[in-house]
Amino acid sequence: MTGEKMPTKKELINTLSFFLDKSPEEIAFYGGTFTAIPLEKQKELIALVRKFYPDTPIRISTRPDELDYENLKFLKQNNVKTVEIGIQSMFDDVLSAANRGHSRKDNLNAVNLLKEFGFEISAHLMIGLLNDNIKKDLLSIQELLNLGVKMFRIHPTIIFKNTELEKLYLEGKYNPLTLDEAVNIASEMLLLIYQYGAKVIRLGYFVPENQKNQIVAGPYHPSFGDMTKSKAMNKIITRLNIKKVRYHKKFESWFNSYDNKQLEIEKYLSESNEIFFDNLSLKEASKRSFRRELLD
């Protein structure tokens, strides 16, 4: 997808060596389906990391249908802490239309197996796929939250050149979300996630600069995450008629960008990492402002 080549073993060693004095908090294998690699290759890569960083936690990304007991047992024994899985949706008609090659049952099996081993789970979800809608997006989030998933990545569907989706788009058989629609849906998903004390570690699809000319259509924006968080804060403030907000400086862009610059509220910086809307925490404010009728 990115056009990048698999690094050689020498390149991996050079990269790992370069960061020896940086004390990295985590080593991650991204950009593919790690558990679909032959087990001997997995062992080689993990051994290479542990040679340089014996105690540093490892994170991998994979598919729900590429997990099995023996493989996870090996990963758990070798300092893998977090497993990110490309769930995308909890609805079979959406998964089938997207040619994902896995099912809702695979998603459930993957989450339950990862929970059994005690891995931290990050679920990747897409919005705007064929047969998808806001209700399905929110029900997918709700089910995963009920299963105990606490981390999410949310990606709007983007159309790239030379793909089956481009063909459907040009034939008038697929209409992507507008940017406003994508931000609206993702911000409602945020309000649902925050009320469970869970977090979103990525909003929007990262496209390398040299690949941006491959985008045909869809709600791509380099600041999609900031736009979505700002929209969620705006919904809380307007729906609950909030008069005063307190937040740490790191959240300043959530309250002072896009439409939030015009909000007539009192804004205060705080040393606390918590956000308060009048006297409500983010968790409670999200719960009260979320439109639960969207799930009906």
VMD Tcl script that draws the C-alpha trace (Angstrom):
set ca {
  {0.00 0.00 0.00}
  {2.78 2.43 0.92}
  {5.08 1.42 -1.92}
  {7.86 0.71 0.57}
  {10.10 -2.36 0.34}
  {10.66 -4.88 3.12}
  {13.90 -3.93 4.92}
  {16.78 -6.38 4.83}
  {18.13 -7.99 7.99}
  {21.14 -5.67 7.79}
  {18.89 -2.61 7.59}
  {16.89 -3.83 10.59}
  {20.08 -4.32 12.60}
  {21.28 -0.82 11.65}
  {17.96 0.70 12.73}
  {17.85 -1.21 16.01}
  {21.47 -0.27 16.72}
  {20.81 3.42 16.05}
  {18.23 3.63 18.85}
  {20.25 1.81 21.50}
  {20.95 4.97 23.51}
  {17.41 6.34 23.03}
  {15.72 3.87 25.42}
  {12.63 3.27 23.24}
  {9.41 2.56 25.09}
  {8.19 0.10 22.48}
  {9.15 -1.73 19.28}
  {6.38 -2.19 16.70}
  {6.00 -4.33 13.59}
  {3.56 -2.50 11.30}
  {2.53 -2.43 7.67}
  {1.48 -6.03 7.31}
  {0.05 -9.16 8.89}
  {2.77 -10.23 11.31}
  {1.23 -13.55 12.34}
  {0.79 -14.58 8.68}
  {4.57 -14.62 8.30}
  {5.99 -18.14 8.68}
  {6.58 -18.86 12.36}
  {10.33 -19.34 11.85}
  {10.53 -15.83 10.35}
  {8.53 -14.42 13.27}
  {10.96 -16.07 15.67}
  {13.91 -14.60 13.78}
  {12.49 -11.07 13.89}
  {11.47 -11.27 17.55}
  {14.89 -12.71 18.48}
  {16.57 -9.83 16.68}
  {14.58 -7.28 18.67}
  {15.17 -9.04 21.99}
  {18.91 -9.20 21.32}
  {19.03 -5.39 21.32}
  {16.10 -4.65 23.66}
  {15.47 -7.67 25.90}
  {12.92 -5.89 28.11}
  {11.23 -3.49 25.67}
  {7.54 -4.32 24.95}
  {6.68 -5.28 21.37}
  {3.56 -4.39 19.39}
  {2.37 -6.12 16.22}
  {-0.46 -5.65 13.71}
  {-2.38 -8.52 12.13}
  {-5.72 -9.83 10.86}
  {-8.44 -11.45 12.98}
  {-8.27 -14.66 10.92}
  {-4.48 -15.01 11.27}
  {-4.37 -15.79 14.99}
  {-4.05 -19.18 16.60}
  {-3.29 -20.51 20.07}
  {0.28 -21.70 19.46}
  {1.32 -18.50 17.70}
  {-0.08 -16.31 20.47}
  {1.57 -18.49 23.09}
  {4.92 -17.84 21.40}
  {4.30 -14.08 21.17}
  {3.22 -13.87 24.81}
  {6.41 -15.65 25.89}
  {8.51 -13.17 23.91}
  {7.43 -9.80 25.30}
  {4.71 -8.94 22.78}
  {2.35 -6.74 24.79}
  {-0.08 -5.21 22.27}
  {-1.81 -6.77 19.26}
  {-3.59 -4.53 16.76}
  {-6.24 -6.25 14.67}
  {-7.89 -5.05 11.47}
  {-11.49 -5.68 12.43}
  {-12.94 -2.86 10.24}
  {-16.59 -3.76 11.02}
  {-18.64 -6.18 13.11}
  {-21.14 -6.70 10.26}
  {-20.72 -9.53 7.77}
  {-22.40 -7.67 4.88}
  {-19.88 -4.83 5.25}
  {-16.90 -7.18 5.53}
  {-18.07 -9.23 2.55}
  {-18.61 -6.18 0.32}
  {-15.10 -4.97 1.22}
  {-13.60 -8.38 0.32}
  {-11.97 -8.52 3.73}
  {-11.77 -12.30 3.72}
  {-12.76 -12.59 7.37}
  {-16.07 -12.53 9.21}
  {-17.71 -11.20 12.34}
  {-17.13 -14.64 13.88}
  {-13.39 -14.29 13.15}
  {-13.45 -10.89 14.87}
  {-15.08 -12.32 17.99}
  {-12.75 -15.32 18.08}
  {-9.70 -13.04 17.74}
  {-10.75 -10.70 20.55}
  {-11.61 -13.57 22.90}
  {-8.35 -15.40 22.16}
  {-6.27 -12.25 22.73}
  {-8.13 -11.62 25.99}
  {-7.40 -15.19 27.09}
  {-3.67 -14.51 26.75}
  {-3.90 -11.06 28.36}
  {-2.74 -8.98 25.39}
  {-3.64 -5.31 25.09}
  {-5.97 -5.10 22.08}
  {-6.23 -2.26 19.58}
  {-9.12 -2.59 17.13}
  {-8.93 -0.95 13.71}
  {-12.30 0.16 12.32}
  {-13.25 1.74 8.98}
  {-16.19 4.02 8.26}
  {-17.82 4.63 4.90}
  {-17.38 1.13 3.47}
  {-19.95 -0.40 1.13}
  {-23.17 -1.33 3.01}
  {-21.95 0.67 6.03}
  {-23.76 3.44 7.93}
  {-23.42 5.35 11.19}
  {-25.59 2.89 13.12}
  {-23.37 -0.05 12.11}
  {-20.26 1.96 12.97}
  {-21.55 2.74 16.44}
  {-22.87 -0.78 17.06}
  {-19.44 -2.15 16.06}
  {-17.78 0.13 18.62}
  {-20.38 -0.73 21.27}
  {-19.89 -4.48 20.86}
  {-16.10 -4.20 21.06}
  {-16.34 -1.99 24.15}
  {-18.65 -4.59 25.74}
  {-15.96 -7.19 25.00}
  {-13.42 -5.08 26.88}
  {-11.48 -3.52 24.01}
  {-9.93 -0.25 25.24}
  {-7.96 1.04 22.21}
  {-9.15 1.94 18.73}
  {-8.00 3.30 15.40}
  {-10.68 4.79 13.16}
  {-10.07 5.22 9.43}
  {-12.44 6.77 6.88}
  {-12.55 4.87 3.58}
  {-10.36 6.50 0.92}
  {-10.41 5.57 -2.77}
  {-6.99 4.96 -4.34}
  {-6.06 4.58 -8.00}
  {-6.08 1.14 -9.60}
  {-8.29 -0.48 -6.98}
  {-11.60 -2.31 -7.18}
  {-13.15 0.52 -5.16}
  {-12.05 3.06 -7.80}
  {-13.79 0.97 -10.45}
  {-17.02 0.89 -8.41}
  {-16.75 4.63 -7.81}
  {-16.30 5.41 -11.52}
  {-19.25 3.15 -12.34}
  {-21.42 5.06 -9.87}
  {-21.81 2.01 -7.60}
  {-20.00 3.49 -4.60}
  {-20.25 6.98 -3.11}
  {-17.62 7.87 -0.51}
  {-18.43 9.89 2.59}
  {-17.89 13.62 2.39}
  {-15.36 15.04 4.82}
  {-18.16 16.55 6.93}
  {-20.01 13.22 7.05}
  {-16.87 11.33 8.06}
  {-16.04 13.84 10.81}
  {-19.62 13.70 12.11}
  {-19.64 9.88 12.29}
  {-16.18 9.61 13.82}
  {-16.98 12.27 16.44}
  {-20.07 10.31 17.56}
  {-17.85 7.23 17.82}
  {-15.47 9.25 20.00}
  {-18.28 10.23 22.38}
  {-19.20 6.55 22.73}
  {-15.58 5.51 23.31}
  {-14.80 8.24 25.87}
  {-17.74 7.31 28.10}
  {-16.15 3.88 28.61}
  {-12.79 5.35 29.54}
  {-11.29 3.90 26.35}
  {-9.09 5.79 23.90}
  {-8.51 6.34 20.21}
  {-4.84 6.17 19.25}
  {-5.35 7.17 15.61}
  {-8.04 9.04 13.68}
  {-7.67 9.21 9.93}
  {-5.56 7.36 7.43}
  {-1.87 8.25 7.16}
  {-0.85 8.70 3.53}
  {2.87 9.23 2.78}
  {3.56 12.41 0.84}
  {4.67 10.49 -2.24}
  {1.39 8.53 -2.28}
  {-1.07 11.43 -2.02}
  {-1.32 11.64 -5.81}
  {-2.85 8.14 -5.71}
  {-5.98 9.39 -3.90}
  {-8.98 9.49 -6.23}
  {-11.75 10.52 -3.81}
  {-12.95 10.21 -0.25}
  {-12.73 12.14 3.04}
  {-8.95 12.43 3.27}
  {-7.56 15.33 5.31}
  {-4.14 15.50 7.00}
  {-5.79 16.95 10.12}
  {-8.73 14.56 10.24}
  {-7.94 13.66 13.86}
  {-7.94 17.25 15.11}
  {-11.12 18.00 13.15}
  {-12.90 15.00 14.70}
  {-11.80 15.74 18.27}
  {-12.81 19.38 17.89}
  {-16.21 18.30 16.57}
  {-16.71 15.95 19.54}
  {-15.90 18.77 21.98}
  {-18.27 21.06 20.11}
  {-21.08 18.52 20.42}
  {-20.56 18.19 24.17}
  {-20.51 21.97 24.68}
  {-23.55 22.74 22.52}
  {-25.70 19.74 23.50}
  {-25.14 20.24 27.23}
  {-25.09 24.05 27.10}
  {-21.66 24.12 28.77}
  {-20.48 27.51 30.06}
  {-16.93 26.74 31.16}
  {-14.19 24.27 30.16}
  {-10.88 23.43 31.83}
  {-8.18 21.49 30.01}
  {-4.44 20.86 29.84}
  {-2.47 22.83 27.26}
  {-1.96 19.67 25.17}
  {-5.72 19.69 24.45}
  {-5.81 23.36 23.43}
  {-6.33 22.63 19.73}
  {-9.50 20.69 20.56}
  {-11.11 23.88 21.86}
  {-9.52 26.60 19.75}
  {-9.61 25.28 16.20}
  {-12.23 24.98 13.48}
  {-15.75 25.97 14.64}
  {-14.74 25.98 18.32}
  {-12.97 29.33 18.02}
  {-16.40 31.00 17.91}
  {-17.86 29.26 20.96}
  {-18.91 31.73 23.64}
  {-17.59 29.86 26.67}
  {-14.99 30.48 29.36}
  {-11.78 28.56 28.72}
  {-9.18 27.83 31.38}
  {-5.84 26.04 31.18}
  {-5.20 23.49 33.90}
  {-2.24 21.44 35.15}
  {-4.48 18.39 35.30}
  {-4.60 15.94 32.39}
  {-8.36 15.74 32.88}
  {-10.85 17.78 30.85}
  {-13.84 19.27 32.66}
  {-17.02 20.73 31.15}
  {-18.45 22.90 33.93}
  {-18.09 20.24 36.65}
  {-18.43 17.19 34.39}
  {-15.51 14.93 33.47}
  {-14.93 14.04 29.82}
  {-16.29 10.57 30.54}
  {-19.52 11.84 32.08}
  {-19.97 14.67 29.57}
  {-19.54 12.23 26.69}
  {-22.13 9.91 28.22}
  {-24.69 12.70 28.63}
  {-24.14 14.19 25.18}
  {-23.99 10.98 23.14}
  {-27.07 10.48 20.96}
  {-28.03 6.98 22.07}
  {-30.97 6.94 19.65}
  {-28.39 6.46 16.88}
  {-27.97 2.88 18.14}
  {-31.71 2.09 17.91}
}
mol new
graphics top color blue
foreach p $ca { graphics top sphere $p radius 0.5 }
foreach p [lrange $ca 0 end-1] q [lrange $ca 1 end] { graphics top cylinder $p $q radius 0.2 }
display resetview
